[in-house]
Amino acid sequence: MVTSWFHEQGVQRVVLSMGADGVYYSELDYVSGHSPAFPVDIVNNTGSGDAMMAGLVHCALAGMDFKESVYFAQRCAALVLSTELIYSLTLSPFDVENLLVLDSYR
């Protein structure tokens, strides 16, 4: 897998966004996998990668589990993808958590 190359270079955590194909993630010597894309009506993709990175940073600073961090970050990106703006007015930990709860009912 391509994440192996990054790990060989010393990268501890790898997250590869594949757009509609979801996200591949890998943490050196711990967990790796694929998370399907979150279903969202895409209005504008500008800023969605930044939102995903912000979600990953937020989770890392909060000490969250890596796999859960990926899910959280994907929901951050979904909030931005669903707006005409290049940012989401509702991009907050509270709103992302609400989206995660709604997702658990699917």
Long-range contacts (C-beta under 8 A, 24 or more apart in sequence): 1-26, 1-32, 3-32, 13-66, 15-52, 15-56, 15-70, 15-73, 17-49, 17-52, 17-77, 22-74, 23-70, 23-74, 25-66, 25-67, 25-70, 27-66, 30-66, 31-66, 31-67, 33-67, 35-67, 35-70, 35-71, 35-74, 37-74, 38-74, 38-75, 38-77, 38-78, 38-103, 40-78, 40-81, 40-82, 41-82, 42-81, 42-82, 43-81, 43-82, 43-83, 43-84, 44-80, 44-81, 44-83, 44-84, 44-85, 44-86, 45-81, 46-86, 47-80, 47-85, 47-86, 47-87, 48-77, 48-80, 48-81, 49-77, 50-80, 51-76, 51-77, 51-79, 51-80, 51-87, 51-88, 51-91, 52-76, 52-77, 54-91, 55-96, 58-93, 71-100, 72-96, 72-100, 75-99, 75-100, 75-103
